[in-house]
């Protein structure tokens, strides 16, 4: 008689194990789908893309929307060079390319976006990284956009902080 009792108990334990495994699997699927939709919850129609003080703290989709387009480089400052006003230097950011032109040359760089810690900012932010350079070398992060003026900073492993102000071309 005890044999039958043990047999029924084992069947009950097996059914419970299967039931618990199914519940855990459903919970994992729900948690995974919720976290993957995090950036999709942003209502892009309610954002003023011409005035964001903390652009560096925004989701990638907002940063990309703010920086896409054509820009005139107004000034660069910091690093070892001090300050320089660049004449007739333009930047175009679209999709996965960064195009830099001046009267003598035109450069086309393929880019990728990486979230990384930037020492001189003291936080993690999305960095537009040139694919032809090592990580942390020559990437651009974006501070703010105010009235179609974009403030950027470059990332260098030796902590040089070269910043630029770009003005949108309409």
C-alpha positions in Angstrom: 0.0 0.0 0.0 2.8 2.4 0.7 4.2 1.7 -2.7 1.1 3.1 -4.3 1.2 6.1 -2.0 4.8 6.9 -3.0 3.9 6.5 -6.7 1.0 9.0 -6.4 3.2 11.4 -4.5 5.9 11.2 -7.2 3.3 11.9 -9.9 2.1 14.9 -7.9 5.7 16.2 -7.5 6.4 15.8 -11.2 3.2 17.7 -12.1 4.1 20.5 -9.6 7.6 20.8 -11.1 6.2 21.1 -14.6 3.7 23.7 -13.4 6.4 25.7 -11.7 8.7 25.5 -14.7 5.9 26.8 -17.0 5.1 29.7 -14.7 8.8 30.7 -14.5 9.1 30.5 -18.3 6.0 32.7 -18.8 7.4 35.2 -16.2 10.8 35.3 -18.0 9.1 35.9 -21.4 7.0 38.8 -19.9 10.0 40.4 -18.2 12.1 40.1 -21.4 9.4 41.7 -23.6 8.8 44.5 -21.2 12.5 45.4 -20.9 13.1 45.3 -24.7 10.3 47.8 -25.3 11.6 50.4 -22.8 12.8 52.8 -25.5 9.7 52.3 -27.6 7.6 54.0 -24.9 9.0 57.4 -25.8 6.4 59.6 -27.4 8.7 61.3 -30.0 5.9 63.7 -31.0 6.0 65.5 -27.6 9.8 66.3 -27.7 11.2 69.6 -28.7 14.3 68.4 -30.5 15.7 71.9 -30.8 16.1 72.5 -27.0 17.5 69.7 -24.8 20.0 70.8 -22.1 20.9 67.2 -21.0 21.1 65.6 -24.4 23.8 63.2 -23.0 21.2 61.7 -20.6 18.6 61.0 -23.3 17.8 57.6 -24.9 19.7 56.8 -28.1 16.6 57.4 -30.3 16.3 61.0 -29.0 20.0 61.7 -29.4 20.0 60.4 -33.0 17.0 62.4 -33.9 18.6 65.6 -32.6 22.0 65.2 -34.3 20.9 64.0 -37.7 21.2 66.5 -40.5 23.7 69.1 -41.8 25.8 71.3 -39.5 28.3 74.1 -39.8 31.2 73.8 -37.4 31.4 77.1 -35.6 34.1 76.7 -33.0 36.3 74.0 -31.4 38.0 74.5 -28.1 39.9 72.6 -25.5 42.6 70.0 -25.7 46.1 71.2 -26.6 44.9 73.4 -29.5 43.1 76.0 -27.4 40.3 77.6 -29.4 39.8 77.8 -33.2 37.1 79.1 -35.4 36.8 76.8 -38.5 35.8 78.5 -41.7 33.7 76.6 -44.2 33.8 73.3 -42.3 30.6 71.2 -42.4 29.4 68.0 -40.8 26.6 65.8 -42.0 25.3 63.0 -39.8 22.8 60.5 -41.3 22.1 56.9 -40.5 25.4 55.2 -40.1 27.6 57.9 -41.7 29.5 61.0 -40.5 30.6 63.2 -43.4 33.1 66.0 -42.8 33.8 68.6 -45.5 35.9 71.7 -45.8 37.1 73.6 -48.9 40.0 71.2 -49.6 38.7 67.8 -48.4 35.7 65.5 -47.9 35.8 62.6 -45.4 33.2 59.9 -45.1 33.3 57.8 -41.9 31.1 54.9 -41.0 29.8 55.1 -37.4 28.3 53.0 -34.7 26.7 54.0 -31.4 28.1 52.7 -28.2 27.2 53.4 -24.6 30.4 54.1 -22.7 31.8 55.9 -19.7 33.3 59.2 -20.6 35.9 60.2 -18.0 35.7 64.0 -18.2 31.9 63.8 -18.2 31.8 61.6 -15.2 29.0 59.4 -16.5 28.0 56.9 -19.2 26.4 58.3 -22.4 25.8 57.3 -26.0 28.9 57.9 -28.1 28.9 58.1 -31.9 32.0 56.1 -32.6 33.9 56.0 -35.9 34.3 52.4 -37.0 37.8 53.0 -38.3 39.1 53.9 -34.8 39.6 52.0 -31.6 36.9 52.4 -28.9 37.4 55.6 -26.9 39.4 57.3 -29.7 37.7 60.1 -31.6 34.1 59.3 -30.7 31.6 62.1 -30.3 29.2 62.6 -27.4 26.5 65.3 -27.4 25.9 67.7 -24.4 23.0 69.8 -25.5 21.1 71.3 -28.4 19.8 74.9 -27.9 18.1 76.8 -30.7 19.8 74.7 -33.4 23.2 74.9 -31.8 24.7 71.5 -30.9 27.4 71.2 -28.3 29.6 68.1 -28.7 32.7 66.6 -27.1 35.2 64.1 -28.4 36.4 61.1 -26.5 40.1 60.4 -26.3 41.8 57.8 -24.1 44.3 60.5 -22.8 41.3 62.5 -21.4 41.7 65.4 -23.8 38.3 67.2 -23.9 37.9 68.8 -27.3 34.5 70.4 -27.6 32.7 71.8 -30.7 29.7 74.0 -31.3 27.8 73.2 -34.5 25.0 75.3 -36.0 22.3 73.5 -38.0 22.0 74.4 -41.6 18.4 74.7 -42.8 
